[in-house]
Amino acid sequence: MERLAGMAGMAQTPEWVKEFLARMEGTGWSRLVHLLLVAAACIAILGAVKLVTRAVRRAVDDGNEEVTSDAERRAETLGAVLTNAARVVVVAFFLLMTLQEFGVNIGPLVAGAGIAGVAVGFGAQSLVKDVISGFFLLMENQFGVGDIINIDDKHTGTVERMTLRITQLRDSEGRAHYVPNGSIIRVVVLSKDFARALVDVEVGYDTDPDRAFEVLRQTGKSLHDDKPELAVEPLEVKGIETLGANGFVIRTLTKTAPGAQWEVARELRRRILLAFREAGIEIPYAQRVVHHRGEGVGGED
C-alpha cells in the first residue's frame, strides 16, 4: 500500500509546474501556441497539396520539353485548380480557428455563412454560373493549361491559367485575356493531339503542275527529315485549289505536332521559295494589260 501511495505521489504534478501553466494561461501564451499549431497544420496541408501536384506532373512527364502532351496539360490544369482551392480552404479554416481561440462562437457564424451563401448565390448568379461551367470544363477535359484555343471567335491564345471561375489566355501580341467560364459558348482547340499546317502556293499558268507538285513533295520531305518532332508527316499535295487572275493555287497540308502548325507553315514557305527559285518556277505577280486605242489622222481625198 505504501508503495502504491508513493507511485501516486510521484504521478502528481508539482506545484511550480501548475503555477507556470496557470501563468502561461493568464498571459495568453496558450492561445498563441494553439494558433501556431493551426498555422503549422495549414502550412502542412499546402505543402502536401504541392507535393501531390508535383508528383502528378512528374508521373506524366515524357521528358520532351519541346512538345507538351495532353496528359501534361491536364496535370498542369488540375494542379493549378487544386492549389487555388486548397488556399481558399486553408485561409477559411485559419480564420475560423482564430476566431474560436478569441472566444467567438463559430457555430452560428458557420450557419449564418451558409444562409448568406444561399442569398449571395441568388444575387450573384453569374458567379455561380462561372464556377459550375469551370467545373464541367475540367471534368470533360475540353482544354487545359498550354493549349492554344479560340473562344467564340473573339479570343485566341495560349491558356496560361485556369480556375473554376476564369480562363486566362495570352495572345500572340502578349496581351492577357481573362474570360469568365460562364460566358464561354464555343471553344475551338487548335492544339489537340495534332494540327495541320495549310499552305497555299500560287504559280504561273506556264508552269507544269506535275513538276510543281514534285518540287513541293520533295520540299515537304526534306522538312520532315530535318524536323520530325514538328512536321510529324511529310507534306501532302491536295491539288489545284483555285484558278486566279495571274496563276493557279496549289494547296498543301502537313500534319504537325500540337501547336506547331504556324512554325511549320513559316518554315515551309521559306523552303518552297528557295526550291522554286532553284527549279526555275516563278511565283506570279500582279500584271495589268493596258489597251491604247488611237484615232487615225488622215486627210480626205
HUNOR-V521991 format. One record per residue. N is the residue number from 1. PSI is psi in whole degrees, -180 to 180 (none if undefined). NEAR is the number of other ideal C-beta (glycine too) atoms within 8 Angstrom. D_CENTER is the distance of its C-alpha to the mean C-alpha in Angstrom with 1 decimal. Layout:
N|PSI|NEAR|D_CENTER + N|PSI|NEAR|D_CENTER
This chain:
1|-42|4|75.6 + 2|-38|5|75.8 + 3|-42|6|73.1 + 4|-39|7|70.8 + 5|-38|8|71.5 + 6|-41|8|70.7 + 7|-38|8|67.3 + 8|-37|8|66.6 + 9|-38|7|67.6 + 10|-31|6|65.2 + 11|-18|5|62.4 + 12|146|6|63.1 + 13|135|5|60.8 + 14|157|6|62.7 + 15|-36|6|63.4 + 16|-30|6|61.7 + 17|-41|8|58.4 + 18|-42|9|58.8 + 19|-39|8|59.6 + 20|-43|8|56.6 + 21|-38|8|54.2 + 22|-38|8|55.9 + 23|-41|8|55.6 + 24|-40|9|51.9 + 25|-37|8|51.4 + 26|-34|6|53.3 + 27|-4|6|51.4 + 28|6|6|47.9 + 29|-34|8|46.8 + 30|-40|8|46.2 + 31|-40|9|43.8 + 32|-40|8|42.0 + 33|-42|8|41.9 + 34|-42|10|40.3 + 35|-37|11|37.6 + 36|-38|8|36.9 + 37|-41|8|36.6 + 38|-43|12|34.2 + 39|-41|9|32.1 + 40|-39|8|32.3 + 41|-40|8|31.2 + 42|-43|11|28.1 + 43|-39|8|27.2 + 44|-39|8|27.8 + 45|-45|11|25.5 + 46|-39|11|22.6 + 47|-40|8|23.5 + 48|-42|8|23.6 + 49|-41|11|20.2 + 50|-41|9|18.9 + 51|-40|8|20.9 + 52|-47|9|19.7 + 53|-38|13|16.0 + 54|-39|9|17.1 + 55|-39|8|19.3 + 56|-42|11|16.8 + 57|-42|12|14.5 + 58|-34|7|17.8 + 59|-33|7|18.9 + 60|0|11|16.2 + 61|125|7|16.1 + 62|2|6|18.0 + 63|-7|4|19.0 + 64|107|7|17.6 + 65|-20|3|15.6 + 66|-30|4|15.5 + 67|126|8|13.8 + 68|119|7|10.8 + 69|168|9|12.0 + 70|-37|9|10.8 + 71|-38|7|12.3 + 72|-41|13|10.6 + 73|-40|14|7.0 + 74|-40|11|8.8 + 75|-39|13|10.7 + 76|-41|12|8.1 + 77|-49|13|7.0 + 78|-36|11|10.8 + 79|-42|12|11.8 + 80|-43|12|10.3 + 81|-42|12|11.8 + 82|-39|11|15.0 + 83|-45|11|15.5 + 84|-43|10|15.4 + 85|-41|9|17.7 + 86|-38|11|20.0 + 87|-43|9|20.4 + 88|-45|8|21.6 + 89|-42|9|23.9 + 90|-43|11|25.3 + 91|-44|8|26.1 + 92|-42|8|27.8 + 93|-43|10|29.7 + 94|-41|11|30.9 + 95|-43|8|32.1 + 96|-43|11|34.0 + 97|-34|11|35.7 + 98|-44|10|36.6 + 99|-39|10|38.3 + 100|-37|10|40.1 + 101|-29|9|41.5 + 102|16|7|42.9 + 103|11|5|44.8 + 104|129|7|42.6 + 105|110|7|42.7 + 106|-6|9|39.1 + 107|-57|6|40.1 + 108|-31|7|40.8 + 109|-43|11|37.8 + 110|-43|9|35.5 + 111|-42|8|37.4 + 112|-35|8|37.2 + 113|-36|8|33.5 + 114|-45|8|33.2 + 115|-42|8|35.4 + 116|-34|8|33.7 + 117|-39|8|30.3 + 118|-43|8|31.8 + 119|-43|8|33.3 + 120|-33|8|30.1 + 121|-39|9|28.3 + 122|-37|7|30.8 + 123|-29|6|30.4 + 124|61|8|26.6 + 125|-33|8|25.8 + 126|-38|8|22.8 + 127|-44|8|21.3 + 128|-40|9|22.1 + 129|-41|9|20.8 + 130|-45|15|17.3 + 131|-44|11|17.4 + 132|-43|9|18.8 + 133|-41|11|16.3 + 134|-36|15|13.3 + 135|-44|9|15.3 + 136|-29|8|15.8 + 137|-40|13|12.3 + 138|-42|12|11.6 + 139|-40|6|15.1 + 140|-8|6|14.8 + 141|47|7|11.5 + 142|-40|6|11.0 + 143|169|11|7.3 + 144|-177|12|4.6 + 145|130|11|2.1 + 146|-17|10|3.5 + 147|149|15|4.8 + 148|119|11|7.2 + 149|162|14|8.7 + 150|123|9|11.9 + 151|113|13|12.9 + 152|30|9|16.7 + 153|22|5|17.4 + 154|-34|4|16.9 + 155|126|10|13.4 + 156|131|10|11.7 + 157|-173|12|9.0 + 158|134|9|5.8 + 159|114|16|2.8 + 160|-35|8|4.4 + 161|145|8|5.7 + 162|123|14|6.8 + 163|-178|10|10.5 + 164|-17|11|13.3 + 165|-41|9|14.3 + 166|163|11|11.6 + 167|125|14|8.2 + 168|126|12|7.7 + 169|152|15|7.3 + 170|115|10|9.1 + 171|-179|10|11.7 + 172|-21|5|14.0 + 173|5|4|16.5 + 174|5|6|14.4 + 175|139|7|14.5 + 176|129|8|12.2 + 177|125|10|12.0 + 178|109|7|12.2 + 179|120|12|12.6 + 180|137|10|14.4 + 181|-30|14|13.5 + 182|-20|9|17.2 + 183|-4|7|17.4 + 184|121|13|15.1 + 185|-47|4|17.6 + 186|131|7|16.3 + 187|130|10|13.0 + 188|116|6|13.3 + 189|120|10|10.7 + 190|2|12|11.8 + 191|43|10|10.6 + 192|111|9|11.8 + 193|-56|4|14.3 + 194|174|9|16.0 + 195|174|12|16.7 + 196|132|9|20.0 + 197|116|14|21.2 + 198|121|9|23.9 + 199|121|11|26.6 + 200|133|9|29.9 + 201|128|11|32.9 + 202|131|11|36.1 + 203|162|13|39.4 + 204|162|9|43.0 + 205|-19|6|45.3 + 206|2|3|47.6 + 207|138|11|45.0 + 208|117|5|45.5 + 209|-42|9|42.4 + 210|-38|6|42.8 + 211|-41|10|43.0 + 212|-39|13|39.8 + 213|-43|10|38.0 + 214|-42|8|39.2 + 215|-41|12|38.1 + 216|-41|15|34.6 + 217|-42|11|34.4 + 218|-39|9|35.6 + 219|-44|13|33.1 + 220|-36|15|30.2 + 221|-40|10|31.8 + 222|-38|9|32.0 + 223|-41|16|28.3 + 224|-38|14|27.5 + 225|-35|6|29.9 + 226|-37|6|28.6 + 227|69|9|24.9 + 228|-21|8|24.4 + 229|-19|7|21.0 + 230|-55|10|19.8 + 231|97|16|22.5 + 232|-39|9|22.6 + 233|156|7|25.8 + 234|162|10|28.5 + 235|141|15|28.7 + 236|122|10|30.2 + 237|116|10|32.7 + 238|-23|8|32.7 + 239|-168|6|35.8 + 240|122|9|37.1 + 241|-50|9|34.9 + 242|159|6|37.1 + 243|111|5|40.4 + 244|-173|8|40.2 + 245|-30|3|42.9 + 246|-11|9|42.8 + 247|-174|11|41.6 + 248|150|12|39.6 + 249|129|12|35.8 + 250|127|17|34.6 + 251|134|12|31.1 + 252|151|15|29.2 + 253|138|10|26.1 + 254|124|18|24.4 + 255|128|10|22.0 + 256|173|14|19.2 + 257|159|10|16.4 + 258|127|14|12.9 + 259|1|11|11.9 + 260|8|13|15.4 + 261|-35|12|17.4 + 262|-41|7|17.9 + 263|-42|8|19.0 + 264|-41|15|21.3 + 265|-42|12|22.7 + 266|-45|8|23.7 + 267|-36|10|25.3 + 268|-41|16|27.0 + 269|-41|9|28.5 + 270|-44|8|29.9 + 271|-36|11|31.5 + 272|-41|12|32.9 + 273|-45|9|34.5 + 274|-39|8|36.2 + 275|-39|12|37.2 + 276|-38|12|38.8 + 277|-42|7|40.7 + 278|-36|6|42.1 + 279|-5|8|43.0 + 280|21|5|44.6 + 281|123|10|42.5 + 282|137|8|42.2 + 283|121|11|39.3 + 284|154|11|41.2 + 285|160|5|41.3 + 286|132|6|42.4 + 287|152|6|46.2 + 288|128|4|48.7 + 289|125|4|52.2 + 290|123|4|54.8 + 291|125|4|58.0 + 292|120|4|60.9 + 293|116|4|63.9 + 294|145|4|67.1 + 295|131|4|70.3 + 296|141|4|73.4 + 297|112|3|76.2 + 298|149|4|79.6 + 299|155|3|83.2 + 300|141|3|85.1 + 301|none|2|88.0
